[in-house]
Amino acid sequence: MKKLSLCIKNYALCIIMSLYMVSCGGDNGGDDNNGGSGEEQPQEIAGYRYVDLGLPSGLKWAVHNMGATSPTEYGDYYAWGETATKDEFNYNECPINGVEIDDISGNPEYDAARANWGSTWRLPTFEEINELVDCCVCEWMADGLIHGINVVGPNGNSIFFPAAGYRNTTFLKYPNEYGAYWTSTSGSDRYGAHALAFDEDGTRAGWGNGRYIGRTIRPVSN
């Protein structure tokens, strides 16, 4: 049974990558969005691909992380409220630590997605992360060096979140074991913010300690 389960997961990962490669390739043959796969291929906003998961809100999720070029790449890491990536993440070098701010979604001064991708791209709110977890099927997947969750929406479309770990000072912690993606929503203590978190034990919308910690970002758009 374990071998069968692994084969199914490996096949699913191959489908994820093949869908992305087809959607990013040349001529797709006009406006046909199926590509023979039975699943809608990603569309674009300002040059960045998204997938409509069929969520009640109609929210569109990017197919890859900021700084990545494919769904399985980690991409760049950001401190909460900072719009540029960096090599070192330290508590004393996070200017937004202790700042009273409730939500930064769509604010180009603090929202890295809006500042870098432009248009209507932004960080998801904590409420939108909850919608993702509550309305989708999230399955942990592991295939060689690729670990993360495959998220299948109510309409059958899916996106993949790699388990990119997080950065503290110059160290990358728990890659392939843990994923933590920033939301735009601050915490009550002004030193943390909420995040989408997952590992092989489950997926949850939770508390991301330390705004200074470098975490990955998956942009969204209405």
Summary of the structure (lengths in Angstrom):
residues: 222
radius of gyration: 17.0
end to end distance: 41.1
largest distance: 52.8
contacts: 717
relative contact order: 0.20
helix: 18%
strand: 31%
